[in-house]
Amino acid sequence: MKKLFSSSLITILSVIFCALPASGQSLEDNAEVREFLDDMFGQLDMSKVPTGLLRDYAFELVDFDRYDGKVLTDSNYVEKTTFEYLLRSIRSSAVGEKPFRPVNSILDDMHNVNDGSIAVGI
């Protein structure tokens, strides 16, 4: 049953994402998709989510299973775009207060380091 629900959810979200018009609005701030997910998870008591992050509530722009923190391999190495998608996916999974500031400001700060150092997001 859970497998069927997961595959149905993925199919529904894929259709929604493909149908969305391109705009300057970031995906995790898309009101229509968020409203759809709010309705879907409306019966859950979000205060019972211990971490404040719910994977099924996220706009999963990357495969989280590849990034489990156990080992660094060629398959889980990230470039700037994937790093951005990871941040956006994690931020969109928040069921309450966002866990960190907007992704664009994080990326801008990383890009604007002028002291010769390299900013690394953790």
Backbone torsions as a table, in degrees:
resi	resn	phi	psi	omega
1	MET	NA	-46.2	-179.8
2	LYS	-63.3	-39.3	179.9
3	LYS	-63.1	-42.2	179.1
4	LEU	-63.8	-43.8	178.4
5	PHE	-62.4	-43.2	-179.4
6	SER	-63.5	-44.8	-179.6
7	SER	-68.7	-34.9	176.8
8	SER	-66.4	-42.2	178.9
9	LEU	-62.8	-43.9	179.0
10	ILE	-61.7	-42.7	179.2
11	THR	-63.1	-45.8	-179.7
12	ILE	-61.6	-47.3	-179.1
13	LEU	-66.2	-35.2	177.4
14	SER	-62.9	-42.8	178.7
15	VAL	-63.9	-43.1	-179.9
16	ILE	-62.7	-46.5	-178.2
17	PHE	-64.4	-37.1	179.5
18	CYS	-70.0	-29.7	-177.3
19	ALA	-84.5	-12.5	-178.0
20	LEU	-70.4	134.1	176.2
21	PRO	-72.6	149.3	177.6
22	ALA	-70.3	135.0	179.5
23	SER	-153.1	174.5	178.6
24	GLY	-76.6	-8.7	-178.0
25	GLN	-75.6	134.6	178.8
26	SER	-74.3	151.4	-173.1
27	LEU	-60.3	-42.1	-175.7
28	GLU	-70.1	-10.5	177.1
29	ASP	-103.0	9.0	-177.9
30	ASN	-70.3	113.4	-173.4
31	ALA	-65.1	-38.6	-177.9
32	GLU	-65.7	-45.3	-179.9
33	VAL	-68.6	-41.3	179.2
34	ARG	-62.8	-39.7	178.0
35	GLU	-62.7	-41.2	177.2
36	PHE	-59.5	-46.5	179.8
37	LEU	-68.3	-36.6	176.4
38	ASP	-60.3	-42.4	177.4
39	ASP	-64.3	-41.9	-178.3
40	MET	-63.8	-39.0	-177.4
41	PHE	-102.7	17.5	-175.9
42	GLY	-60.9	-27.3	-178.0
43	GLN	-83.8	-10.3	-179.9
44	LEU	-80.4	142.3	173.4
45	ASP	-87.2	97.3	-175.0
46	MET	-63.2	-20.1	178.6
47	SER	-70.2	-13.3	179.6
48	LYS	-89.0	-1.0	178.0
49	VAL	-83.2	107.7	-170.7
50	PRO	-63.0	-34.8	-177.6
51	THR	-89.5	-15.2	-175.0
52	GLY	80.9	1.1	178.6
53	LEU	-121.1	130.7	-179.2
54	LEU	-125.8	113.3	-174.4
55	ARG	-58.5	-41.1	-179.1
56	ASP	-67.8	-16.5	-179.5
57	TYR	-90.2	-9.0	-174.5
58	ALA	-83.3	155.7	164.7
59	PHE	-86.0	94.7	-173.4
60	GLU	-80.6	93.1	-177.2
61	LEU	-82.6	-14.9	176.0
62	VAL	-135.2	163.7	178.3
63	ASP	-81.9	104.9	-178.6
64	PHE	-59.8	-28.9	-177.5
65	ASP	-61.7	-24.5	179.0
66	ARG	-74.0	-18.2	-173.4
67	TYR	-117.9	67.7	-177.0
68	ASP	-94.1	-5.4	177.2
69	GLY	81.6	3.8	-177.1
70	LYS	-80.8	-41.0	-176.8
71	VAL	-152.6	144.5	176.6
72	LEU	-94.8	119.5	180.0
73	THR	-131.8	176.0	176.4
74	ASP	-63.1	-25.6	-177.4
75	SER	-82.2	-14.4	178.1
76	ASN	-120.6	11.5	171.9
77	TYR	-69.7	140.4	-177.9
78	VAL	-122.3	145.8	170.1
79	GLU	-102.5	-177.9	-172.6
80	LYS	-56.4	-44.7	-177.2
81	THR	-65.2	-44.2	178.8
82	THR	-64.9	-39.3	176.9
83	PHE	-60.4	-43.2	177.1
84	GLU	-60.5	-45.4	179.9
85	TYR	-63.8	-37.1	175.9
86	LEU	-62.4	-47.1	178.7
87	LEU	-60.2	-45.5	-179.4
88	ARG	-63.9	-40.2	179.3
89	SER	-64.2	-45.5	179.6
90	ILE	-64.1	-45.4	-179.8
91	ARG	-61.2	-37.6	-178.6
92	SER	-73.6	-15.0	-179.5
93	SER	-82.8	-5.4	-178.4
94	ALA	-68.0	128.7	178.6
95	VAL	-94.5	-4.7	178.0
96	GLY	-139.2	-123.8	178.4
97	GLU	-66.8	138.8	179.9
98	LYS	-64.9	140.8	-174.6
99	PRO	-74.8	-17.5	177.8
100	PHE	-156.8	169.4	-175.1
101	ARG	-66.2	171.8	-178.4
102	PRO	-55.5	142.7	-175.0
103	VAL	-60.6	-40.3	-179.6
104	ASN	-58.5	-39.2	-179.7
105	SER	-70.8	-34.7	176.4
106	ILE	-63.7	-47.0	-179.3
107	LEU	-65.5	-39.4	177.4
108	ASP	-61.9	-44.2	178.8
109	ASP	-63.1	-39.3	178.3
110	MET	-65.6	-37.0	-178.3
111	HIS	-75.2	-29.4	-172.7
112	ASN	-93.8	15.1	177.6
113	VAL	-70.7	122.4	-174.7
114	ASN	-112.7	6.2	-175.5
115	ASP	-96.9	15.5	178.2
116	GLY	86.5	-4.7	179.0
117	SER	-90.1	168.3	177.6
118	ILE	-113.6	124.0	179.5
119	ALA	-80.3	131.9	179.1
120	VAL	-122.1	124.6	177.0
121	GLY	-84.0	138.8	179.8
122	ILE	-117.7	NA	NA
